[in-house]
């Protein structure tokens, strides 16, 4: 990103100016001593942050040595030495008491005009298996590295605007509460170039954000060819002498970036923006070939290759580091879900949505009327509906405005579908891949081509004027590169991914600012998207109905290890989809009311919204009553149903399957939902772990709105609940 800020302005941010710019040791300012003193890594948290995050406030502290600063929140702490150059000399997990860092590296690196520079850092560590405090005073600055000149402390600011037009995230805070910290460095060759390394640390979350900016104060343009915004020597996960097997597993730190694309899961979507490498300085590692993956390098796989004109500033993408405090899969997932609620709180918006199968006026108004009647909140003119928002003809916009006005009059939102990638547009506008490479989806236009520029211009114009407040953006940009030198949006291969990412993320950020809901089947949450697929195989919706409902609960069980219920959509084919005939189809709805109800409850009872795709939501009075009843039930318990899920027993069509919603901040601290896939009633006693409800000694348990019973909680935080679930039915219990 290029920002029009001068280097003079950038250097004016510095907290102090009495620092030597070359040669001598830095003279630390007296105001460093005014920072509060850090209590130290030996102080362990008295409460579990996943149950009560309030005690864990982020701050910047004076470290144990006179030239150290600590960024800490009671959960993690990052320690910086400021002389003879600035470098991270400690990263500690305060929950487990473990040191995450084993060695000192540069704060970042940047390649400018073909020359690579380290940013800060210290050298001379004798052993990279561990870092002893007494070694620190003997470390030296690299004279060829950018040199530290100052720091600044502040508060996190919103990196994108979020217009809150939906009420489903009442407790979300934006921007996150916490502290920001910036280290400033100047070029070793005397050029007026300032590199700033930015941090944010959040209250109540063991997660930090990091990015860098490069400010050009010279009178000539410079080119930022490559960068690494984080270079972290981390304690290895496992040690293996011979060929790496389990040792290929990296350390237990989740890395998230806002340059994520091409996948519904975080790991796949972020894979091009960070990597775990072998550390060439780690000569004492156990692995004979020194290939243990324990050096985190965060930076783009290709590029960015961006010109920075005089007086301008380049900004990298942002990355987040989340060290886990447990090997337990559920706890790791809860930490990730808390992270998304903090850094992408718009992902908690979770409207009930119908995919309208046809786009003629009669069908659309009927769909809006039905949604308003039963309590659905959004209509999407789905793929294949016949509505084409890319069509620039005035009548298309006029039709959209008419539909939007009618939807507003009924208290319903409306939006449309558009396909971006996975198609060929021709005319020299498709991506030109390097030899031996093919586009992710087989075909894809280049977003920097004339077609791509016109496409996004049309999207902006349509959503400015139509009144539509939703976009389902299918086949979003998957990260395909383009080596064409004829496209106006990029120079060639080296900058093609960066410029296309900037195009798509800039549009999504604009949508977030306008309050436009985004369904995107890729992991664009941190860039502004609201929802992606929970995870399913589309052709499975052509299976017989009784199999579809099992797949639904399996998909939700699997998808919510990392996603909150609101982050993933599911699918309900009211009409035939991918074949399957009458056995796969719910229409006529009244004739298959039992299955329709099972699909509704399988989604709503797990807090998940599905794409109900068809021409109508009901076709009889009793169908309408059934849908209305379950939507009303969902709204009654919405806060707990959209809270985190604890995984009980995965659906296997052999016995009861169940999951537990938890939220220790609510009156309803838990809501247990149990499903019976069999054709006979089942009685079981479930052992349920209620630790994450926050309940400790006893729970008040009520079954489906009935009188509450007091149940004692065992020392291992489990309760035994006898349940009877009717054939093909569901049972729900509230815990208070």
C-alpha positions in Angstrom: 0.0 0.0 0.0 1.3 3.5 -0.8 0.3 6.3 1.5 1.0 9.9 0.7 3.0 10.7 3.9 6.3 12.4 3.8 9.4 11.0 5.6 9.6 14.3 7.4 6.2 13.5 8.9 7.3 10.0 9.6 10.4 11.0 11.5 8.4 13.6 13.4 6.6 10.7 15.1 9.8 9.8 17.0 9.4 9.9 20.7 13.0 11.1 21.2 15.7 12.6 19.0 18.9 12.4 21.1 19.9 9.1 19.4 23.1 8.6 17.5 22.3 7.8 13.8 25.6 6.0 13.2 28.6 4.7 15.0 28.1 5.4 18.7 25.9 3.5 21.1 22.4 4.9 21.3 21.8 7.2 24.3 18.5 6.2 25.8 16.1 9.0 26.8 15.0 9.7 30.3 11.4 9.2 29.5 12.1 5.4 29.1 12.3 5.4 32.8 8.8 6.8 33.1 7.3 3.6 31.7 5.7 1.3 34.3 8.0 -1.5 35.3 7.2 -5.0 34.0 6.4 -7.5 36.7 8.2 -10.3 34.9 7.6 -13.6 33.1 7.4 -15.5 36.4 3.9 -14.1 37.2 1.4 -16.6 36.0 -2.2 -15.7 35.2 -4.6 -16.3 38.1 -7.6 -16.8 35.8 -8.3 -18.5 32.4 -8.4 -15.8 29.7 -10.9 -17.9 27.7 -13.3 -17.6 30.7 -12.5 -14.1 31.8 -10.4 -11.8 29.6 -10.8 -8.6 31.6 -7.6 -8.8 33.8 -5.3 -9.0 30.8 -4.6 -5.4 29.7 -2.0 -4.7 27.1 0.7 -2.2 27.8 4.3 -1.1 27.1 6.6 -1.5 30.1 10.2 -0.8 31.2 12.2 -4.1 31.0 14.5 -5.6 33.5 17.6 -4.1 31.8 17.9 -0.3 31.3 17.8 -0.5 27.6 14.8 -2.9 27.3 11.1 -2.4 26.6 8.4 -5.0 27.0 5.2 -5.3 25.1 2.9 -7.5 27.3 -0.7 -8.2 28.3 -0.3 -10.9 31.0 -0.7 -13.7 28.4 2.3 -13.1 26.2 5.3 -10.7 26.4 7.7 -9.5 23.8 10.9 -7.9 25.0 13.0 -5.5 22.9 16.6 -4.4 23.3 17.1 -0.9 22.0 20.9 -0.7 21.9 23.2 -1.1 20.1 20.3 -1.7 17.7 16.7 -2.6 18.3 15.8 -6.3 18.3 13.4 -8.8 19.9 15.3 -10.6 22.6 12.3 -12.3 24.2 8.9 -13.8 23.4 7.3 -15.5 26.3 4.1 -17.5 26.7 3.0 -16.3 30.2 0.2 -18.9 30.5 2.6 -21.8 30.2 5.7 -20.0 31.4 7.6 -21.1 28.3 10.1 -19.2 26.2 8.9 -19.1 22.6 12.1 -17.4 21.3 15.4 -19.2 21.1 17.5 -16.6 19.2 17.8 -13.0 18.1 17.2 -12.1 14.5 16.6 -8.8 12.6 13.2 -7.2 13.2 12.5 -7.4 9.5 14.2 -7.2 6.1 13.6 -5.2 3.0 15.0 -5.4 -0.5 15.2 -1.9 -1.9 16.4 -1.3 -5.5 17.9 -4.8 -5.6 19.8 -4.6 -2.3 18.6 -6.5 0.8 18.8 -4.7 4.1 18.3 -6.1 7.6 16.1 -3.9 9.8 17.6 -3.8 13.3 18.8 -7.0 14.9 21.8 -8.1 16.9 24.5 -10.6 16.1 27.0 -12.7 18.0 24.7 -15.2 19.9 26.9 -18.3 20.6 24.1 -20.9 20.5 20.8 -20.7 18.8 19.2 -23.5 20.7 18.4 -21.1 23.6 19.0 -17.5 24.6 20.7 -16.8 28.0 20.1 -13.2 29.4 23.8 -12.8 30.2 24.6 -13.1 26.5 22.6 -10.0 25.5 25.1 -7.4 26.6 27.7 -9.0 24.3 25.6 -8.9 21.2 26.6 -6.4 18.4 24.8 -4.4 15.8 25.2 -5.2 12.1 26.7 -2.0 10.6 25.0 -2.7 7.3 21.5 -2.9 8.9 19.0 -0.1 9.2 19.6 1.6 12.6 17.1 2.2 15.3 16.4 5.8 16.0 13.2 5.9 18.1 9.9 4.4 19.2 6.3 5.5 19.7 3.5 4.2 21.8 -0.2 4.5 21.0 -3.5 2.7 20.7 -4.7 0.4 17.9 -6.6 2.2 15.1 -9.1 0.7 12.7 -7.3 -0.5 9.6 -10.6 -0.4 7.8 -14.0 1.2 8.6 -16.8 -1.1 9.7 -20.3 0.2 9.2 -22.5 -1.7 11.7 -25.9 -2.1 10.1 -26.7 -5.5 11.6 -27.3 -6.2 15.2 -25.7 -9.6 15.5 -22.4 -8.4 17.0 -23.6 -6.4 20.0 -20.5 -6.9 22.1 -17.9 -6.5 19.3 -15.3 -3.7 19.7 -13.7 -2.0 16.8 -10.9 -1.2 16.7 -9.7 -3.7 19.3 -8.6 -2.4 22.6 -4.9 -2.7 23.4 -1.7 -0.9 22.7 0.4 -0.1 19.6 4.2 0.1 19.5 6.4 1.3 16.7 10.1 1.1 16.2 11.8 3.5 13.7 15.0 2.8 11.7 17.1 4.8 9.3 19.2 3.6 6.4 22.8 2.7 7.1 24.0 4.6 3.9 22.7 8.0 4.9 19.8 8.0 2.5 16.6 9.6 3.8 14.6 6.4 4.0 12.8 5.4 7.2 11.6 1.9 7.9 9.1 1.6 10.7 8.2 -1.7 12.3 4.7 -1.6 13.8 3.2 -3.8 16.5 -0.3 -4.1 18.1 -1.0 -6.1 21.2 -4.6 -6.6 22.3 -6.4 -6.8 25.6 -7.4 -10.3 26.7 -5.9 -12.2 23.8 -2.4 -13.7 23.4 -2.1 -12.3 19.9 0.0 -9.6 18.4 -0.1 -7.9 15.0 3.0 -6.8 13.0 3.7 -4.9 9.8 6.2 -2.5 8.4 6.2 0.7 6.4 9.0 2.2 4.2 9.0 6.0 3.9 10.9 7.5 1.0 12.3 10.9 1.8 14.8 11.0 -1.1 14.3 13.0 -4.3 14.1 9.8 -6.4 11.7 6.9 -6.6 12.8 3.6 -4.9 11.5 0.1 -5.5 10.5 -2.2 -2.7 11.2 -5.6 -4.3 10.8 -8.0 -1.3 10.2 -7.8 2.4 10.0 -10.0 5.5 8.0 -8.3 8.2 8.7 -11.0 10.8 11.9 -13.1 11.2 11.5 -15.1 14.4 13.7 -17.9 15.7 11.3 -20.1 17.6 11.8 -23.1 19.8 11.3 -26.2 17.7 8.2 -28.3 18.1 10.0 -31.6 17.9 13.6 -32.9 17.5 14.5 -35.7 15.2 18.0 -36.8 14.4 17.3 -38.5 11.1 14.9 -37.7 8.2 12.2 -35.4 9.4 8.7 -36.9 9.8 6.9 -35.6 12.9 9.6 -32.9 12.9 8.1 -31.3 9.8 5.3 -30.0 12.1 6.2 -26.3 12.9 5.9 -24.7 16.3 2.5 -24.2 17.9 1.9 -20.6 16.7 -1.0 -19.7 14.4 -0.1 -17.1 11.8 -2.8 -15.1 10.1 -2.4 -12.4 7.5 -4.7 -10.1 5.6 -3.1 -11.2 2.3 -5.0 -14.5 2.4 -6.7 -16.1 -0.5 -7.5 -19.3 -2.3 -9.2 -21.5 0.4 -11.9 -21.7 3.0 -9.4 -22.6 5.8 -6.8 -20.3 7.3 -3.8 -22.6 6.7 -4.4 -22.9 3.0 -5.3 -19.3 2.4 -2.2 -17.9 4.2 0.3 -20.4 2.8 1.8 -17.9 0.3 2.5 -15.2 2.9 4.6 -17.0 5.6 6.7 -20.1 5.9 8.6 -22.1 8.5 12.2 -22.5 7.4 15.3 -24.2 8.7 17.5 -21.7 10.6 21.0 -21.5 9.1 22.4 -20.1 12.5 21.0 -23.1 14.5 24.1 -25.3 14.3 23.4 -27.2 17.6 19.9 -28.6 16.5 19.4 -32.3 16.8 18.5 -32.9 13.2 21.6 -34.1 11.3 20.8 -32.1 8.2 19.8 -29.0 10.1 16.4 -28.9 8.5 14.2 -28.5 11.5 11.4 -25.9 10.6 11.8 -23.4 13.4 12.5 -20.0 11.7 9.3 -18.1 11.0 9.6 -15.9 7.9 6.5 -13.7 7.1 6.5 -12.0 3.7 5.0 -12.5 0.3 6.1 -15.5 -1.8 6.4 -13.1 -4.8 6.9 -9.4 -4.9 5.6 -6.9 -4.0 7.9 -5.1 -6.4 6.3 -1.7 -5.7 7.6 1.8 -6.7 7.7 4.3 -3.8 7.8 7.8 -5.1 9.5 10.7 -3.2 7.4 11.6 -0.2 5.4 8.5 -0.3 5.2 5.5 2.1 4.9 1.8 1.3 2.9 -0.4 3.7 3.2 -4.2 4.0 0.3 -6.5 4.6 -0.4 -7.2 8.3 0.3 -10.5 10.1 -0.9 -11.8 13.4 0.9 -14.3 15.6 -1.2 -16.4 18.1 0.9 -18.7 20.3 -1.1 -21.5 21.6 -1.1 -22.3 25.3 -2.2 -25.9 25.0 -1.9 -28.9 22.6 -5.7 -29.5 23.1 -7.4 -29.1 19.8 -10.6 -27.5 21.3 -8.6 -25.0 23.2 -6.5 -24.1 20.2 -9.7 -23.7 18.2 -11.2 -21.5 20.9 -8.2 -19.2 20.8 -8.4 -18.9 17.0 -12.1 -18.1 17.2 -11.4 -15.4 19.9 -8.8 -14.0 17.6 -11.3 -13.7 14.7 -13.9 -12.1 16.9 -11.2 -9.5 17.8 -9.5 -8.7 14.6 -12.4 -9.3 12.2 -15.5 -8.7 14.3 -17.8 -8.3 11.3 -17.5 -12.0 10.9 -20.0 -12.3 13.8 -22.8 -10.8 11.5 -25.0 -13.8 10.8 -28.2 -13.0 8.9 -30.7 -15.7 7.9 -30.6 -15.8 4.1 -32.6 -17.2 1.2 -31.1 -17.8 -2.2 -33.9 -16.8 -4.6 -33.8 -19.1 -7.6 -35.4 -16.7 -10.1 -34.9 -12.9 -10.6 -38.1 -11.9 -12.3 -40.2 -9.4 -10.3 -42.9 -11.8 -9.3 -40.4 -14.3 -7.9 -38.3 -11.7 -6.1 -41.2 -9.9 -4.4 -42.7 -13.3 -3.3 -39.4 -14.3 -1.8 -39.1 -11.0 0.0 -42.6 -11.4 1.4 -41.9 -14.9 2.6 -38.7 -13.9 4.2 -40.4 -11.0 6.0 -43.2 -13.4 7.2 -41.0 -16.1 8.7 -38.2 -13.9 10.0 -35.5 -14.4 7.4 -33.3 -11.3 7.0 -31.8 -11.4 3.5 -32.6 -12.4 -0.1 -29.8 -13.3 -2.5 -30.4 -13.4 -6.2 -28.5 -16.6 -6.5 -26.3 -18.0 -9.3 -28.4 -19.0 -12.2 -31.2 -16.6 -11.2 -30.9 -14.6 -14.4 -29.8 -11.4 -12.7 -26.5 -10.1 -14.0 -25.1 -7.1 -12.1 -22.2 -6.9 -14.6 -24.7 -5.7 -17.2 -24.2 -1.9 -17.4 -27.6 -1.2 -19.0 -29.7 1.4 -17.1 -32.6 -1.0 -16.8 -30.5 -3.4 -14.7 -29.8 -0.7 -12.1 -33.4 0.4 -12.2 -34.6 -3.1 -11.5 -32.2 -3.4 -8.6 -33.3 -0.2 -7.1 -36.9 -1.3 -7.3 -36.2 -4.6 -5.6 -34.1 -2.9 -2.9 -36.8 -0.4 -2.2 -39.4 -3.1 -1.8 -37.1 -5.2 0.4 -36.4 -2.2 2.7 -40.2 -1.7 3.0 -40.4 -5.2 4.4 -37.4 -5.0 6.6 -35.4 -7.4 4.5 -32.0 -6.9 2.8 -31.3 -7.9 -0.8 -28.1 -8.7 -2.7 -26.8 -10.6 -5.7 -24.2 -13.1 -6.9 -21.2 -12.4 -9.1 -18.5 -14.7 -10.4 -15.0 -13.4 -10.5 -12.4 -16.1 -11.1 -12.9 -19.7 -12.5 -13.8 -18.3 -15.9 -12.1 -17.1 -19.1 -13.0 -13.7 -20.4 -10.6 -13.7 -23.4 -9.4 -10.7 -25.4 -6.0 -10.8 -23.7 -7.5 -10.2 -20.3 -6.9 -13.6 -18.8 -3.9 -14.3 -16.5 -0.7 -15.3 -18.4 0.8 -17.9 -16.2 4.5 -18.8 -16.2 5.4 -22.0 -18.1 4.3 -25.1 -16.4 1.7 -23.3 -14.2 -2.1 -23.2 -14.6 -4.7 -21.0 -12.9 -6.1 -22.2 -9.6 -9.5 -22.8 -11.1 -8.4 -23.7 -14.6 -9.2 -20.2 -15.9 -9.1 -16.8 -14.4 -9.1 -13.2 -15.6 -6.3 -10.9 -14.4 -7.6 -8.2 -12.1 -5.0 -5.8 -13.6 -6.3 -6.3 -17.1 -8.6 -3.8 -18.8 -11.5 -6.3 -18.2 -10.5 -6.5 -14.5 -10.4 -2.7 -14.1 -13.8 -2.4 -15.8 -15.3 -5.2 -13.7 -14.4 -3.5 -10.4 -15.5 -0.1 -11.7 -18.8 -1.7 -12.4 -19.1 -3.3 -9.0 -18.4 0.0 -7.3 -20.9 1.8 -9.5 -23.6 -0.9 -9.0 -23.3 -1.0 -5.2 -23.2 2.8 -4.9 -26.5 3.2 -6.8 -28.5 0.0 -6.5 -29.4 -0.1 -2.8 -28.3 -3.8 -2.7 -26.5 -4.6 0.6 -25.0 -8.0 -0.1 -22.5 -9.5 -2.6 -21.9 -13.2 -3.0 -18.5 -13.0 -4.7 -17.9 -16.5 -6.1 -14.5 -17.6 -7.2 -12.8 -14.7 -5.6 -9.2 -13.9 -6.4 -7.2 -17.1 -5.6 -3.7 -15.7 -5.9 -3.0 -16.4 -9.5 0.1 -14.5 -10.9 0.3 -13.0 -14.4 3.4 -12.3 -16.4 1.8 -10.1 -19.0 3.4 -6.8 -19.5 0.4 -5.4 -21.4 -2.0 -5.1 -18.5 -2.4 -1.6 -17.1 -2.8 -2.7 -13.5 0.7 -4.3 -13.1 4.2 -4.2 -14.6 4.8 -7.9 -15.0 5.1 -11.1 -13.0 6.8 -9.8 -9.9 4.1 -7.3 -8.9 1.1 -9.1 -10.3 0.0 -10.9 -7.2 0.5 -7.8 -5.0 -1.5 -5.5 -7.2 -4.4 -8.0 -7.7 -4.6 -8.5 -4.0 -4.6 -4.8 -3.4 -7.5 -4.5 -5.9 -9.7 -7.2 -4.3 -8.9 -6.3 -0.7 -9.5 -2.6 -1.3 -12.9 -3.4 -2.7 -13.8 -5.6 0.2 -12.7 -2.9 2.7 -14.9 -0.5 0.8 -17.8 -2.9 1.1 -17.2 -3.2 4.9 -17.2 0.6 5.1 -20.5 0.8 3.2 -22.1 -2.0 5.3 -22.3 -4.4 2.4 -22.4 -8.0 3.5 -19.9 -10.3 1.8 -20.3 -14.0 1.2 -16.9 -15.1 -0.3 -15.9 -18.7 -0.7 -12.3 -17.8 0.3 -10.7 -16.8 3.6 -10.9 -13.0 3.2 -12.2 -12.3 6.7 -9.3 -10.1 7.9 -9.6 -8.1 4.6 -13.3 -7.4 5.3 -15.3 -10.5 4.3 -18.2 -11.7 6.5 -18.6 -15.3 5.7 -17.2 -18.2 3.7 -18.3 -21.8 3.2 -18.3 -23.9 6.4 -16.8 -26.7 4.2 -18.8 -29.2 2.1 -18.8 -30.9 -1.2 -21.4 -29.4 -3.5 -22.4 -32.6 -5.2 -23.3 -34.1 -1.8 -26.5 -32.1 -2.0 -27.6 -34.5 -4.7 -27.5 -37.4 -2.3 -30.7 -38.8 -0.8 -32.3 -36.5 1.8 -31.5 -38.7 4.8 -27.8 -38.7 3.9 -27.8 -34.9 3.4 -28.8 -34.2 6.9 -26.0 -36.3 8.3 -23.5 -34.6 6.1 -24.8 -31.2 7.3 -24.0 -32.0 10.9 -20.7 -33.6 10.0 -19.7 -30.5 8.0 -20.6 -28.1 10.8 -18.8 -30.3 13.4 -15.6 -30.3 11.3 -15.8 -26.7 10.2 -16.2 -25.2 13.7 -12.9 -26.3 15.1 -11.5 -23.0 13.8 -14.6 -21.1 12.6 -17.3 -19.5 14.8 -20.8 -20.6 13.8 -21.3 -17.3 12.0 -18.2 -17.6 9.9 -19.3 -20.5 7.7 -22.4 -20.9 5.6 -24.1 -24.2 4.8 -26.5 -25.2 2.0 -30.1 -26.4 1.9 -31.2 -27.4 -1.6 -35.0 -26.7 -1.6 -35.0 -27.5 -5.3 -32.8 -30.0 -7.1 -29.2 -29.1 -7.1 -26.5 -31.1 -8.9 -29.0 -33.8 -9.7 -30.3 -36.5 -7.5 -33.9 -36.4 -8.6 -36.9 -36.6 -6.3 -35.0 -38.5 -3.6 -32.6 -35.5 -3.1 -35.2 -32.7 -3.3 -37.2 -31.1 -0.6 -39.8 -29.5 -3.0 -42.7 -29.8 -2.6 -41.9 -28.6 0.9 -45.1 -29.6 2.6 -44.6 -33.2 1.4 -41.2 -33.4 3.0 -41.9 -31.3 6.0 -40.0 -33.7 8.4 -36.8 -33.5 6.4 -37.1 -29.7 5.9 -37.4 -29.3 9.7 -34.4 -31.6 10.3 -32.3 -29.4 7.9 -33.5 -26.2 9.6 -32.7 -27.5 13.1 -29.4 -29.0 12.0 -28.3 -25.5 11.0 -30.1 -23.2 13.3 -29.5 -25.2 16.5 -25.8 -25.1 15.7 -25.8 -21.3 15.1 -25.1 -21.7 11.4 -26.9 -20.0 8.5 -27.4 -22.0 5.3 -28.2 -20.9 1.8 -31.8 -22.0 1.4 -31.9 -22.1 -2.4 -35.2 -22.3 -4.1 -38.2 -20.3 -5.2 -39.9 -20.2 -1.8 -39.5 -20.9 1.9 -43.0 -22.4 2.4 -45.8 -23.7 0.3 -48.5 -24.3 2.9 -49.7 -23.0 6.2 -48.1 -25.7 8.2 -44.8 -25.3 6.4 -44.9 -21.6 7.1 -45.7 -22.3 10.8 -42.8 -24.7 11.1 -40.2 -22.3 9.6 -41.6 -19.4 11.7 -41.4 -21.4 14.9 -37.8 -22.4 14.5 -36.7 -19.0 13.4 -38.4 -17.5 16.5 -36.6 -20.1 18.6 -33.3 -19.2 17.1 -33.8 -15.5 17.7 -34.8 -16.2 21.3 -31.5 -18.0 22.0 -29.4 -16.2 19.3 -26.6 -14.9 21.6 -25.7 -18.3 22.9 -26.3 -20.1 19.6 -23.9 -17.8 17.8 -21.3 -18.3 20.6 -18.5 -20.9 20.4 -19.2 -24.6 20.0 -17.6 -27.3 22.1 -17.4 -30.6 20.1 -19.1 -33.5 21.6 -19.9 -36.5 19.4 -19.6 -36.2 15.6 -22.6 -37.4 13.5 -22.1 -40.9 12.2 -25.7 -42.0 11.6 -25.2 -44.7 14.3 -26.0 -43.0 17.6 -26.7 -39.6 19.1 -24.5 -36.8 18.0 -24.2 -33.5 20.0 -22.5 -30.2 20.5 -22.4 -27.6 23.3 -22.6 -23.8 22.8 -20.7 -22.0 25.5 -20.4 -18.3 26.6 -19.4 -17.6 30.2 -20.5 -13.9 29.8 -24.2 -14.7 29.2 -27.0 -15.7 31.4 -27.5 -18.8 29.2 -24.0 -20.0 29.6 -24.5 -23.2 27.7 -26.9 -24.7 25.2 -26.6 -28.4 24.5 -28.2 -29.7 21.2 -28.5 -33.5 20.7 -29.6 -35.2 17.5 -31.0 -38.7 16.9 -30.4 -40.0 13.4 -32.2 -43.3 14.0 -35.8 -44.4 13.4 -36.3 -45.2 17.1 -36.1 -43.2 20.3 -32.8 -43.3 22.1 -32.0 -42.9 25.8 -28.5 -42.2 26.8 -26.5 -40.5 29.6 -24.1 -38.0 28.1 -21.0 -36.9 29.9 -20.6 -33.3 29.0 -17.6 -31.1 29.8 -18.9 -27.7 30.8 -15.6 -26.0 31.7 -15.9 -23.3 29.0 -19.4 -22.3 30.2 -17.6 -20.8 33.3 -19.8 -22.9 35.6 -17.7 -24.5 38.4 -19.8 -26.2 41.2 -23.3 -26.7 39.9 -25.4 -25.9 36.9 -29.1 -25.2 36.5 -30.2 -27.4 33.6 -33.6 -26.9 31.9 -34.9 -29.2 29.1 -36.6 -27.4 26.2 -37.9 -24.6 28.3 -39.0 -26.8 31.2 -38.2 -26.3 34.9 -34.6 -26.1 35.8 -32.8 -28.9 37.8 -29.7 -28.4 39.8 -26.8 -30.6 38.6 -23.5 -31.0 40.4 -20.3 -30.5 38.4 -17.5 -32.9 39.0 -14.0 -31.9 39.7 -13.1 -32.6 36.0 -15.9 -30.1 35.0 -18.2 -32.7 33.6 -21.8 -33.4 34.3 -23.8 -36.5 33.5 -27.1 -35.8 31.7 -29.7 -38.5 31.0 -31.5 -37.6 27.8 -34.2 -39.2 25.7 -34.3 -38.0 22.1 -37.2 -39.0 19.8 -36.6 -40.8 16.5 -35.0 -38.6 13.9 -35.4 -35.7 16.4 -33.5 -33.1 18.3 -33.4 -32.3 22.0 -32.0 -29.0 23.5 -31.0 -28.1 27.1 -30.0 -24.8 28.5 -27.3 -24.5 31.2 -27.3 -21.5 33.6 
